């Protein structure tokens, strides 16, 4: 698998990873943090080995760390920890990763994001968060914003939409969004369980049940077969 960073530079070492695909914030590049520990796994070509347990015939051709994907005109892009071009069952597939160690799925739920937006609007500040969230609900569920959706972590809506958008960019018919839970020396069992439960709540809104390590087919969204996979693994 070829790892490609900024300016189309190929990445082969941890130093090159930091230089050509740095995390959003400098403090994130540290031992026990997902950014560095995930980079080590990518460079060691462990992803293919681990994904093969769920997809025996998977092929990963190229990987783009810290890939940005725009999916609407209302705000910033989805920031993938890694976006890969691959093949599953011989079909071109986008495989997008959200790596976690101790970090949460963002700091806000959909309801909290909407409340922040309402406060801004009362202060005559511009915000397009309500329009963005409404658009995400229509994309994912063909629904308006419901009380159940309001309880979900906002980052998960953003991640799903960004993954589907990346699949469109590379002209793939399949997309797998992988939550890659890293067990580090600072990751507790309760943290892993919290992350799994947050993702499970999201998956349940599609009428599905999430099982660790087993691909959960969500459905066809804008002609993309969309699947979610929770993968828990130990750091190198």
C-alpha positions as CSV (number, residue, x, y, z in Angstrom):
1,X,0.0,0.0,0.0
2,X,1.4,3.4,-1.0
3,X,1.0,6.1,1.6
4,X,0.7,9.5,0.1
5,X,0.9,12.8,2.0
6,X,1.0,16.5,1.1
7,X,2.2,17.5,-2.3
8,X,1.9,13.9,-3.4
9,X,4.9,12.9,-1.3
10,X,5.2,9.2,-0.6
11,X,5.5,8.5,3.1
12,X,7.8,5.7,4.4
13,X,8.9,6.7,7.8
14,X,7.4,8.2,11.0
15,X,9.3,11.4,10.5
16,X,7.9,11.7,6.9
17,X,4.4,11.0,8.2
18,X,4.7,13.9,10.7
19,X,6.1,16.2,8.0
20,X,3.8,15.3,5.1
21,X,0.6,14.3,7.0
22,X,0.7,16.1,10.4
23,X,-2.3,16.0,12.7
24,X,-4.5,19.1,13.0
25,X,-2.8,20.1,16.3
26,X,0.9,19.6,17.2
27,X,0.1,18.2,20.7
28,X,-1.7,15.3,19.0
29,X,1.6,14.0,17.8
30,X,2.8,12.2,20.9
31,X,3.2,8.6,22.2
32,X,-0.1,7.0,23.4
33,X,-2.1,9.5,21.3
34,X,-4.1,8.1,18.4
35,X,-2.3,10.2,15.8
36,X,1.2,8.8,16.4
37,X,0.1,5.3,17.4
38,X,-2.2,5.0,14.3
39,X,0.6,6.2,12.1
40,X,2.9,3.5,13.4
41,X,0.3,0.9,12.5
42,X,-0.2,2.3,9.0
43,X,3.5,2.3,8.3
44,X,3.9,-1.3,9.6
45,X,1.2,-2.3,7.1
46,X,-1.0,-3.7,9.9
47,X,-4.2,-2.3,8.5
48,X,-4.5,-4.9,5.7
49,X,-3.7,-7.7,8.1
50,X,-6.4,-6.6,10.5
51,X,-9.0,-5.8,8.0
52,X,-8.5,-9.2,6.3
53,X,-10.1,-10.8,9.3
54,X,-13.3,-9.0,8.4
55,X,-12.8,-8.9,4.6
56,X,-10.6,-11.8,3.5
57,X,-10.1,-10.6,0.0
58,X,-9.5,-6.9,0.7
59,X,-6.9,-5.0,-1.3
60,X,-5.6,-1.6,-0.2
61,X,-3.8,0.2,-3.1
62,X,-3.2,3.7,-1.7
63,X,-3.7,5.6,1.6
64,X,-4.1,9.3,2.2
65,X,-3.4,10.4,5.9
66,X,-5.2,13.5,7.1
67,X,-7.3,13.6,4.0
68,X,-9.8,16.5,3.7
69,X,-13.2,15.8,2.0
70,X,-15.9,18.4,1.4
71,X,-19.5,17.2,1.4
72,X,-21.6,20.4,1.4
73,X,-21.3,24.2,1.1
74,X,-22.1,25.0,4.7
75,X,-18.7,24.7,6.4
76,X,-15.4,23.0,6.8
77,X,-14.5,19.5,5.4
78,X,-14.4,16.1,7.0
79,X,-10.9,15.5,8.3
80,X,-10.2,11.7,7.8
81,X,-7.4,10.2,9.9
82,X,-6.8,8.0,6.8
83,X,-8.7,7.6,3.6
84,X,-7.8,4.6,1.4
85,X,-8.5,3.4,-2.1
86,X,-9.1,-0.3,-2.2
87,X,-11.0,-3.2,-3.5
88,X,-13.5,-5.6,-1.7
89,X,-14.9,-8.5,-3.7
90,X,-13.2,-7.0,-6.7
91,X,-15.2,-3.8,-6.4
92,X,-13.5,-0.4,-5.9
93,X,-14.1,0.6,-2.3
94,X,-13.3,3.7,-0.2
95,X,-12.1,2.7,3.3
96,X,-12.1,5.7,5.7
97,X,-10.7,5.6,9.2
98,X,-11.4,7.4,12.4
99,X,-8.7,6.4,14.9
100,X,-9.4,6.7,18.6
101,X,-7.2,6.1,21.7
102,X,-8.5,8.2,24.7
103,X,-10.2,10.9,22.6
104,X,-14.0,11.1,22.4
105,X,-16.2,11.4,19.3
106,X,-16.0,15.2,19.5
107,X,-17.3,17.3,22.4
108,X,-20.9,17.8,21.3
109,X,-24.0,16.0,20.4
110,X,-26.3,17.1,17.6
111,X,-28.6,18.7,20.1
112,X,-25.6,20.7,21.6
113,X,-24.5,21.8,18.2
114,X,-28.0,23.1,17.4
115,X,-28.1,24.9,20.8
116,X,-24.8,26.6,20.0
117,X,-26.2,27.7,16.7
118,X,-29.3,29.1,18.3
119,X,-27.2,31.1,20.7
120,X,-25.2,32.5,17.8
121,X,-28.3,33.5,15.8
122,X,-29.7,35.3,18.9
123,X,-26.5,37.3,18.9
124,X,-26.8,38.0,15.2
125,X,-23.8,35.8,14.4
126,X,-23.8,33.8,11.2
127,X,-24.0,30.0,11.4
128,X,-25.0,27.3,8.9
129,X,-25.0,24.5,11.4
130,X,-28.8,24.0,11.4
131,X,-28.8,23.7,7.6
132,X,-25.8,21.4,7.6
133,X,-27.4,19.1,10.2
134,X,-30.7,19.1,8.3
135,X,-28.8,18.2,5.1
136,X,-26.9,15.4,6.9
137,X,-30.2,13.9,8.2
138,X,-31.7,13.9,4.8
139,X,-28.6,12.3,3.3
140,X,-28.3,9.6,5.9
141,X,-31.9,8.9,6.8
142,X,-34.0,10.9,4.4
143,X,-35.4,12.4,7.5
144,X,-35.8,15.7,9.3
145,X,-33.9,16.2,12.6
146,X,-35.5,13.8,15.2
147,X,-35.2,13.6,18.9
148,X,-33.1,10.4,18.6
149,X,-30.7,12.0,16.1
150,X,-30.2,14.9,18.5
151,X,-28.7,12.5,21.0
152,X,-26.0,11.3,18.6
153,X,-22.4,12.6,18.6
154,X,-22.3,15.2,15.9
155,X,-18.8,14.0,14.7
156,X,-20.3,10.7,13.6
157,X,-22.8,12.4,11.1
158,X,-19.9,14.4,9.8
159,X,-17.7,11.3,9.5
160,X,-20.3,9.3,7.7
161,X,-21.0,12.0,5.2
162,X,-17.3,12.6,4.6
163,X,-16.7,8.9,4.0
164,X,-19.5,8.7,1.4
165,X,-18.2,11.9,-0.3
166,X,-14.7,10.4,-0.5
167,X,-16.2,7.3,-2.2
168,X,-17.8,9.5,-4.8
169,X,-14.5,11.4,-5.3
170,X,-12.7,8.1,-6.2
171,X,-15.7,6.8,-8.1
172,X,-16.2,3.8,-5.8
173,X,-19.5,2.0,-5.4
174,X,-18.7,0.9,-1.8
175,X,-17.6,2.6,1.3
176,X,-16.4,1.3,4.7
177,X,-16.2,3.7,7.6
178,X,-13.8,2.2,10.2
179,X,-13.7,3.3,13.8
180,X,-10.2,2.1,14.7
181,X,-10.0,1.8,18.5
182,X,-6.4,1.7,19.7
183,X,-5.6,0.1,23.0
184,X,-2.7,2.1,24.4
185,X,-1.2,2.3,27.9
186,X,-3.6,5.2,28.6
187,X,-6.7,3.6,27.1
188,X,-9.0,2.1,29.7
189,X,-11.7,-0.5,29.1
190,X,-14.3,2.1,30.0
191,X,-13.1,4.4,27.3
192,X,-13.3,1.6,24.7
193,X,-16.8,0.7,25.8
194,X,-17.9,4.4,25.7
195,X,-16.7,4.7,22.1
196,X,-18.4,1.4,21.1
197,X,-21.6,2.5,22.7
198,X,-21.5,5.9,20.9
199,X,-21.1,4.2,17.6
200,X,-23.7,1.6,18.4
201,X,-26.3,4.3,19.1
202,X,-25.5,5.8,15.7
203,X,-25.8,2.5,13.9
204,X,-29.1,1.7,15.7
205,X,-30.7,4.8,14.0
206,X,-30.4,2.7,10.7
207,X,-32.2,-0.2,12.4
208,X,-28.9,-2.1,12.6
209,X,-26.9,-3.7,15.4
210,X,-23.2,-3.2,15.7
211,X,-20.9,-6.2,16.6
212,X,-17.1,-5.6,17.1
213,X,-15.0,-6.7,14.2
214,X,-18.0,-7.6,12.0
215,X,-18.9,-5.3,9.1
216,X,-22.4,-3.8,9.6
217,X,-24.0,-2.9,6.3
218,X,-26.0,0.3,6.7
219,X,-27.6,0.6,3.3
220,X,-27.2,2.2,-0.1
221,X,-26.8,6.0,0.3
222,X,-26.7,8.0,-2.9
223,X,-25.7,4.9,-4.8
224,X,-22.9,4.0,-2.4
225,X,-23.1,0.8,-0.4
226,X,-22.2,2.1,3.0
227,X,-20.8,-0.1,5.8
228,X,-19.5,0.6,9.3
229,X,-16.9,-1.4,11.1
230,X,-15.7,-1.2,14.7
231,X,-12.2,-2.5,15.0
232,X,-10.4,-2.7,18.3
233,X,-6.7,-3.4,18.3
234,X,-3.5,-3.1,20.4
235,X,-0.9,-0.5,19.6
236,X,2.5,-1.6,18.3
